[in-house]
Structures are given as C-alpha cells and as structure tokens.
Amino acid sequence: MCRSDRTLWRIDPMLPTSAVLSAVLSAFLVASPALAGVGVGVAPTYPATVVVGNTNVAVSMTMTNTSTSPENGGTLTLSLIRHTPACGIDTTPCPAGFEDPNVFLVKGVLPGNKASGHTGTACAGMTFTLGTPNATTGELEFMPDGGPVVLSAPGGATPNCQIDFLVDVLALPTHNAGPGPNIQTDQLGRVTGTASVNSVTGTGTGSGVTTVFQPTATPTNTPTSTPTPTPTLTPTPTSTPTNTPTPTPTNTPTATPSRTPTPTPTPTTPPTPTPPPIPVVPSPTSPAGIVLILGLSLSIGWMLRRVGRATKSR
C-alpha cells in the first residue's frame, strides 16, 4: 500500500485575482513530496495438478518484503497471516458465491499439527499453529509460536518467510476458477505488514491456481480362484456294541394255490438201439478158459452119447 501526503488549499474569495494566481503558481513551484509505501508479496504454492484422494501433499505460502523508499530502509513485521486453500476466483478474501471450503484439508508438517518455517528464510526454525478454518470460506490463520515474523529490508539477508504445511485433497471444486478444460481452483493468501520506518502498515495479497482431477479407475486382473479339493471325511469305526434286534414273529400268509399252466408235451426221439455186448471169451490158458473147455467137452460128450443111444433104439 502506498502512502502520499495531501495538501488542502482554501482560497479566500476576498483576495484579488492577482493574489490568487500568485498563490497557485507558488504551489506548483514547490517540490512535490516523494511517494512511499509498504509492500508485501504473498505467494501460495501448490502443485500444478492434484488428484482427489491425494494425502499429505507438500505445499507452502511465501511472504516477501517489497516495500519502497523510505520504508524499504527497515524491517517489516508480519501479522494476520491468512490462507484460503480453495476459491472459485482469485479475489482476496474469497467473495460470496465462490467459496469452496471442502476441497482441501490443511495439516501441519510437525507433531502437534504445526506448520513449519522453511530453512534459509526469515521464519526458519519457527512453528505455526493452524487456526480454525472459516466455516464459509475455509480461510485459516497461521499463528507464529514464540513471536512475530520479521522480514529484513528488500535486498537484505532474509526478506521473505516461507511456511511449509500439508494438504489432503478431499473433493473436486464446485466452482471452476480457470479457463482450462479441467476443473481448477485458486489458493489465496493475505498478510498485514508494519514497517519499522515510519510505522506504516500495509496489506499484501496473492493467489495461485491448481487443477484438481478425479482419480482414474485402474482395471485390475482378478485372479481366477482354483477350487480347493474338499477332503472327504472318512468315518472312523467306533467299537460300539450293536444291539441285535430280537426277531418279531410274523404271521405267514396261507399260500393260495394258483393254476399252473399245462406244459406242452415235447416230442421224444426214439432211443437208438444199443447192440448186445460182445462176449468176452476167456483165454484158454487161463483157469477160466480151462474150466470152459472142460465144460464144453463134457457137454459135447454127453450129447454124443444121447445121439448114439437114440440111433441104437431105432
């Protein structure tokens, strides 16, 4: 913010015209006062693109002393360091109708949910408590622990302070802040600075932009599950005595005679005559043969004697 001295002139209407002209000419001949002011640049820094579902994304916000003479001759003490993670326009603070408080969740990088001052800057080694976000805009304040942030003069050793913190990406923005084909959102920052020279106070603002994507579904190969053979449980014989049931007498039904069909006679084939057995003549040398010969001899002799007797009787 620039500061300028203003001079108020009141002209007496009773003065002569020549005196009025003389006074006006004298005013223009007087050297004009030099313009001076307090300047502080603010730069929220997020990745160019993020995806819904990303967690612990490293981000930061940097404040730089850009004061002009004579205030640039001293330090600049910061206060009211505020940050809006998402807004549908780059106007600070986020105006009504462009709020997007549920896109990002701001988190600290240190235990206790603390943001951290970046090494090599004016706030190196410092920690910052995260204020409660505004329910409507999501804006929150970084409150330095142990004292304010003091920037050196422009061109000095530490004219800037970088605060490091983290964000989780929760959802797509409801307002598109950019001209790109995808959905974009603006990050806003604002801070108050008081110069050590003349104690002049000014306010600095800044913005950044990032594109937010929906996660891309990645196809996964579903493994084919091989059925596991189910073991067959073989029952183990148990030596449990089996009770033998006592047979219960049953009434035997009386058989009812049934007609048996008369069989059809099968023609019989006449038997083949069997020749009489051939007598076996004993061998003459055997005892049976000798007996047979003797018997025959006696029979023949007996028959011959009878024949002879019959002949004689004639």
C-alpha positions as CSV (number, residue, x, y, z in Angstrom):
1,M,0.0,0.0,0.0
2,C,1.4,3.4,-0.9
3,R,1.2,6.5,1.3
4,S,1.1,10.0,-0.1
5,D,0.9,13.4,1.7
6,R,-2.0,15.6,0.7
7,T,-2.2,19.4,1.0
8,L,-5.5,21.1,1.3
9,W,-5.9,24.6,-0.1
10,R,-8.6,27.1,0.9
11,I,-8.7,30.3,-1.1
12,D,-10.2,33.4,0.4
13,P,-12.7,34.8,-2.1
14,M,-12.0,38.4,-0.9
15,L,-8.4,38.1,-2.2
16,P,-7.7,39.9,-5.5
17,T,-7.4,37.8,-8.6
18,S,-3.7,38.6,-8.9
19,A,-3.1,37.3,-5.4
20,V,-4.9,34.0,-6.1
21,L,-2.9,33.4,-9.3
22,S,0.3,34.1,-7.4
23,A,-0.6,31.6,-4.7
24,V,-1.5,28.9,-7.2
25,L,1.7,29.4,-9.1
26,S,3.7,29.3,-5.9
27,A,2.1,25.9,-5.0
28,F,3.2,24.4,-8.3
29,L,6.7,25.8,-7.9
30,V,7.1,24.0,-4.5
31,A,8.7,20.5,-4.8
32,S,6.1,17.7,-4.6
33,P,6.5,15.2,-1.7
34,A,8.1,11.8,-2.6
35,L,5.7,8.8,-2.8
36,A,6.5,5.9,-0.4
37,G,4.7,2.8,0.8
38,V,4.8,-0.7,2.4
39,G,4.7,-3.6,0.1
40,V,4.5,-7.3,0.9
41,G,4.1,-10.0,-1.7
42,V,2.2,-13.2,-1.0
43,A,2.5,-16.4,-3.0
44,P,0.6,-19.6,-2.1
45,T,2.4,-22.5,-3.8
46,Y,0.5,-25.8,-4.6
47,P,1.3,-28.4,-7.2
48,A,0.0,-27.7,-10.7
49,T,-2.2,-30.8,-10.6
50,V,-3.6,-32.9,-7.8
51,V,-6.0,-35.9,-7.6
52,V,-8.9,-36.4,-5.3
53,G,-7.7,-38.8,-2.7
54,N,-4.1,-37.5,-2.5
55,T,-2.9,-37.1,1.0
56,N,0.0,-35.2,2.7
57,V,0.6,-33.1,-0.4
58,A,3.5,-30.7,0.4
59,V,2.5,-27.0,-0.1
60,S,3.7,-23.6,1.2
61,M,3.0,-19.9,1.4
62,T,5.7,-17.3,1.0
63,M,5.6,-13.6,2.1
64,T,8.2,-11.2,0.7
65,N,9.1,-7.6,1.7
66,T,8.6,-5.4,-1.4
67,S,8.4,-2.0,0.4
68,T,9.7,1.1,-1.4
69,S,11.6,4.0,-0.1
70,P,11.8,5.2,2.6
71,E,10.1,2.1,4.2
72,N,12.4,-0.2,2.4
73,G,15.2,1.0,4.6
74,G,14.0,-1.1,7.6
75,T,12.3,-4.4,8.6
76,L,8.7,-5.5,8.1
77,T,6.9,-7.2,10.9
78,L,4.1,-9.6,9.7
79,S,0.7,-10.2,11.3
80,L,-2.6,-11.8,10.4
81,I,-1.1,-14.4,8.0
82,R,-4.2,-15.9,6.4
83,H,-4.7,-18.6,3.7
84,T,-7.7,-19.8,1.7
85,P,-7.0,-23.2,0.2
86,A,-9.7,-23.1,-2.5
87,C,-11.8,-20.3,-4.1
88,G,-13.6,-20.0,-7.4
89,I,-11.9,-16.7,-8.2
90,D,-8.6,-15.0,-7.4
91,T,-10.1,-12.2,-5.3
92,T,-9.0,-12.0,-1.7
93,P,-10.8,-12.6,0.6
94,C,-12.9,-15.2,-1.3
95,P,-16.2,-13.4,-2.2
96,A,-19.6,-14.8,-1.6
97,G,-20.7,-17.3,-4.3
98,F,-17.2,-18.6,-5.0
99,E,-16.4,-20.4,-1.7
100,D,-15.1,-23.9,-1.8
101,P,-14.2,-24.8,1.8
102,N,-14.3,-28.6,1.4
103,V,-11.7,-29.2,-1.4
104,F,-8.6,-29.3,0.8
105,L,-7.8,-30.2,4.4
106,V,-4.9,-28.2,5.7
107,K,-2.5,-30.1,8.0
108,G,0.8,-29.4,9.7
109,V,4.1,-31.0,8.9
110,L,5.3,-31.2,12.5
111,P,4.0,-33.1,15.6
112,G,1.0,-31.3,17.2
113,N,-0.3,-30.3,13.7
114,K,2.2,-27.5,13.4
115,A,3.3,-25.7,10.2
116,S,7.0,-25.1,9.9
117,G,9.2,-22.1,8.8
118,H,11.4,-23.0,5.9
119,T,15.2,-23.2,6.3
120,G,17.0,-20.2,4.9
121,T,14.1,-17.8,5.3
122,A,13.2,-15.2,8.0
123,C,11.0,-17.8,9.8
124,A,13.5,-20.7,9.8
125,G,13.0,-22.8,12.9
126,M,9.7,-21.2,13.8
127,T,6.5,-23.2,14.2
128,F,3.0,-22.0,13.4
129,T,-0.3,-23.0,15.0
130,L,-3.2,-23.6,12.5
131,G,-6.2,-21.6,13.3
132,T,-9.8,-22.9,12.9
133,P,-10.9,-22.6,9.3
134,N,-13.7,-20.3,8.5
135,A,-16.8,-22.4,8.0
136,T,-17.9,-20.5,4.9
137,T,-14.7,-19.8,3.0
138,G,-12.2,-22.3,4.6
139,E,-9.8,-19.4,5.3
140,L,-7.4,-20.1,8.3
141,E,-4.6,-18.2,10.0
142,F,-1.0,-19.2,10.6
143,M,-0.2,-18.0,14.1
144,P,3.5,-17.9,14.8
145,D,4.6,-19.5,18.1
146,G,7.0,-17.5,20.2
147,G,6.9,-14.2,18.4
148,P,6.1,-12.5,15.1
149,V,7.8,-13.0,11.8
150,V,10.1,-10.2,10.9
151,L,11.4,-9.7,7.3
152,S,14.6,-7.9,6.6
153,A,14.6,-4.9,4.2
154,P,14.4,-5.8,0.5
155,G,17.9,-6.9,-0.6
156,G,18.7,-7.9,2.9
157,A,19.6,-11.4,4.2
158,T,16.1,-12.7,4.8
159,P,13.4,-10.5,3.1
160,N,11.0,-13.4,2.9
161,C,9.4,-16.1,5.0
162,Q,8.2,-19.5,3.7
163,I,5.7,-21.5,5.7
164,D,5.5,-25.2,4.9
165,F,2.4,-27.3,5.5
166,L,0.4,-30.2,4.0
167,V,-3.0,-30.7,2.5
168,D,-5.3,-33.7,1.7
169,V,-7.3,-33.5,-1.4
170,L,-10.9,-34.2,-0.4
171,A,-13.1,-33.4,-3.4
172,L,-13.5,-31.7,-6.7
173,P,-14.1,-27.9,-6.5
174,T,-17.7,-26.8,-7.0
175,H,-16.5,-23.7,-8.8
176,N,-14.2,-23.7,-11.8
177,A,-11.6,-20.9,-11.3
178,G,-9.7,-21.4,-14.5
179,P,-10.1,-21.2,-18.3
180,G,-8.6,-24.7,-18.8
181,P,-10.5,-27.7,-19.9
182,N,-10.3,-29.2,-16.4
183,I,-11.6,-28.0,-13.0
184,Q,-9.3,-25.5,-11.4
185,T,-9.3,-23.7,-8.1
186,D,-7.4,-20.7,-6.7
187,Q,-5.4,-20.6,-3.5
188,L,-5.5,-17.2,-1.8
189,G,-3.1,-15.6,0.8
190,R,-3.2,-12.3,2.6
191,V,-1.0,-10.7,5.3
192,T,-0.5,-7.4,7.1
193,G,2.9,-5.9,7.4
194,T,4.2,-3.0,9.6
195,A,7.3,-1.2,8.5
196,S,9.9,-0.2,11.1
197,V,10.4,3.0,9.2
198,N,7.5,5.4,9.9
199,S,5.5,2.5,11.4
200,V,3.5,2.4,8.2
201,T,1.1,-0.6,7.9
202,G,0.1,-2.2,4.6
203,T,-1.7,-5.3,3.4
204,G,-0.4,-7.7,0.8
205,T,-2.4,-10.4,-1.1
206,G,-1.6,-13.1,-3.7
207,S,-3.0,-16.2,-5.3
208,G,-2.1,-19.4,-7.0
209,V,-4.0,-21.9,-9.1
210,T,-4.1,-25.7,-9.3
211,T,-6.0,-28.3,-11.3
212,V,-8.0,-31.0,-9.5
213,F,-8.7,-34.4,-11.1
214,Q,-10.9,-37.2,-10.2
215,P,-9.0,-40.5,-9.6
216,T,-8.8,-42.7,-12.7
217,A,-10.1,-46.2,-12.2
218,T,-7.3,-48.7,-12.8
219,P,-8.5,-52.1,-14.1
220,T,-7.2,-54.9,-12.1
221,N,-6.8,-58.5,-13.2
222,T,-8.9,-60.6,-11.0
223,P,-7.2,-63.9,-10.3
224,T,-9.2,-67.0,-11.1
225,S,-9.7,-68.9,-7.9
226,T,-8.7,-72.6,-8.3
227,P,-11.2,-74.6,-6.3
228,T,-9.5,-76.4,-3.4
229,P,-10.5,-80.0,-3.2
230,T,-12.6,-80.6,-0.1
231,P,-11.2,-83.6,1.9
232,T,-13.7,-86.4,2.3
233,L,-14.2,-87.2,5.9
234,T,-13.9,-91.0,6.3
235,P,-15.9,-92.1,9.3
236,T,-13.7,-93.8,12.0
237,P,-15.3,-97.1,13.1
238,T,-16.3,-97.0,16.7
239,S,-16.3,-100.1,18.8
240,T,-19.8,-99.5,19.9
241,P,-21.7,-102.8,20.6
242,T,-24.6,-103.2,18.2
243,N,-27.8,-104.4,19.8
244,T,-29.1,-107.3,17.8
245,P,-32.8,-106.9,17.4
246,T,-35.0,-109.8,18.5
247,P,-36.9,-111.1,15.5
248,T,-40.6,-110.5,15.9
249,P,-42.7,-113.4,14.7
250,T,-44.7,-112.6,11.7
251,N,-47.9,-114.3,10.5
252,T,-47.1,-116.3,7.5
253,P,-49.8,-115.9,4.9
254,T,-51.5,-119.0,3.6
255,A,-50.4,-119.7,0.1
256,T,-53.2,-119.6,-2.3
257,P,-52.8,-122.3,-5.0
258,S,-52.5,-120.8,-8.4
259,R,-53.3,-122.5,-11.7
260,T,-50.2,-123.9,-13.2
261,P,-50.3,-123.9,-17.0
262,T,-50.2,-127.4,-18.5
263,P,-46.8,-127.8,-20.2
264,T,-46.9,-128.6,-23.9
265,P,-45.5,-132.1,-24.4
266,T,-42.2,-132.2,-26.0
267,P,-41.8,-134.9,-28.7
268,T,-39.3,-137.5,-27.7
269,T,-36.9,-139.0,-30.1
270,P,-36.9,-142.9,-30.1
271,P,-33.8,-144.3,-28.5
272,T,-31.1,-145.6,-30.7
273,P,-30.8,-149.4,-30.2
274,T,-27.7,-150.5,-28.5
275,P,-26.1,-153.7,-29.8
276,P,-25.6,-156.5,-27.3
277,P,-22.3,-156.7,-25.7
278,I,-19.8,-158.9,-27.4
279,P,-19.0,-161.8,-25.0
280,V,-15.5,-161.9,-23.9
281,V,-14.0,-165.4,-24.4
282,P,-11.6,-166.2,-21.7
283,S,-8.1,-167.1,-22.7
284,P,-7.6,-171.0,-23.0
285,T,-4.6,-170.7,-20.8
286,S,-6.4,-169.0,-18.0
287,P,-8.1,-171.0,-15.3
288,A,-11.5,-169.9,-16.6
289,G,-10.6,-171.0,-20.1
290,I,-9.6,-174.4,-18.9
291,V,-12.9,-174.8,-17.0
292,L,-14.8,-173.7,-20.1
293,I,-13.1,-176.2,-22.3
294,L,-13.7,-179.0,-19.8
295,G,-17.4,-178.0,-19.5
296,L,-17.8,-177.9,-23.3
297,S,-16.0,-181.3,-23.7
298,L,-18.3,-182.9,-21.1
299,S,-21.4,-181.3,-22.8
300,I,-20.4,-182.5,-26.2
301,G,-19.6,-186.0,-24.9
302,W,-23.0,-186.1,-23.2
303,M,-24.8,-185.1,-26.3
304,L,-23.0,-187.6,-28.5
305,R,-23.8,-190.4,-26.1
306,R,-27.5,-189.5,-26.3
307,V,-27.4,-189.3,-30.0
308,G,-25.8,-192.7,-30.1
309,R,-28.4,-194.2,-27.8
310,A,-31.2,-192.8,-29.9
311,T,-29.7,-194.3,-33.0
312,K,-29.4,-197.8,-31.5
313,S,-33.0,-197.7,-30.3
314,R,-34.2,-197.4,-33.8
